[in-house]
């Protein structure tokens, strides 16, 4: 337990921007976990990547998670411009 969930909730945080590598592992787990804990998960387009694996190549993995898995259930896929607006406090949900 890291205490991160409790810390974020104590600060009134509701939205989390996620970026990173290992789309099909780390990113997927983080996004689903945050969603299950009640956070609004935001994923800026083209800010995650992964490697080819025996089941699909990295481009297919990116599209599957960003366009199908997360965007339809667990997260809001946003543009880089929207992420900047959010960080500046100017984005409407």
C-alpha positions in Angstrom: 0.0 0.0 0.0 1.4 3.3 -1.0 -1.3 5.5 0.5 -1.6 7.4 -2.9 -5.4 6.9 -3.1 -6.0 8.3 0.3 -3.6 11.2 -0.3 -5.3 12.1 -3.6 -8.8 11.9 -2.1 -7.7 14.0 1.0 -6.6 16.7 -1.5 -9.9 16.6 -3.3 -8.4 15.3 -6.5 -10.9 13.7 -8.9 -9.0 13.7 -12.3 -5.8 11.9 -13.1 -3.8 12.3 -16.3 -1.9 9.1 -17.2 1.0 8.8 -19.6 3.7 6.1 -20.0 5.0 2.9 -21.5 3.7 -0.6 -21.4 0.3 0.3 -22.6 -0.9 -3.3 -22.2 0.5 -3.8 -18.7 1.4 -0.8 -16.4 -0.9 1.7 -18.2 -3.8 -0.7 -18.3 -3.5 -1.6 -14.7 -3.2 2.0 -13.6 -6.2 3.2 -15.6 -8.5 0.4 -14.4 -7.4 0.8 -10.8 -7.9 4.5 -10.8 -11.3 4.1 -12.4 -12.3 1.5 -9.8 -11.3 3.9 -7.1 -13.6 6.6 -8.5 -11.1 8.8 -10.3 -11.7 10.3 -13.7 -8.9 8.9 -15.7 -7.6 11.1 -18.6 -5.3 9.7 -21.3 -3.8 12.2 -23.8 -3.5 10.8 -27.3 -0.1 9.5 -28.3 1.4 9.6 -24.7 1.6 5.8 -24.2 3.4 3.1 -26.0 4.3 -0.6 -25.8 6.3 -3.3 -27.6 5.2 -5.9 -30.1 4.2 -9.2 -28.4 3.2 -12.6 -29.7 -0.5 -11.6 -29.9 -0.4 -8.2 -31.6 2.0 -5.5 -32.7 2.5 -2.2 -30.7 0.3 -0.2 -33.1 -2.6 -2.7 -32.7 -2.1 -2.7 -28.9 -2.2 1.2 -28.8 -5.4 1.3 -30.9 -7.1 -1.5 -28.9 -6.5 0.1 -25.5 -6.9 3.8 -26.4 -9.8 3.5 -28.9 -11.6 0.4 -27.7 -10.8 -0.6 -24.1 -10.2 2.6 -22.2 -12.1 5.2 -24.2 -15.3 3.2 -24.0 -15.2 2.3 -20.3 -12.4 3.4 -18.1 -11.0 6.7 -19.3 -11.5 9.8 -21.3 -9.1 10.0 -24.3 -8.1 13.6 -24.8 -5.8 15.5 -27.1 -2.5 17.0 -26.0 -4.1 20.4 -26.3 -6.9 19.4 -23.9 -4.3 18.0 -21.5 -2.5 21.3 -21.5 -5.8 23.1 -20.9 -6.6 20.8 -18.0 -3.2 21.4 -16.4 -3.7 25.1 -16.7 -7.1 24.7 -15.1 -9.1 25.6 -18.2 -10.7 22.3 -19.2 -14.4 21.6 -18.7 -15.2 18.0 -17.9 
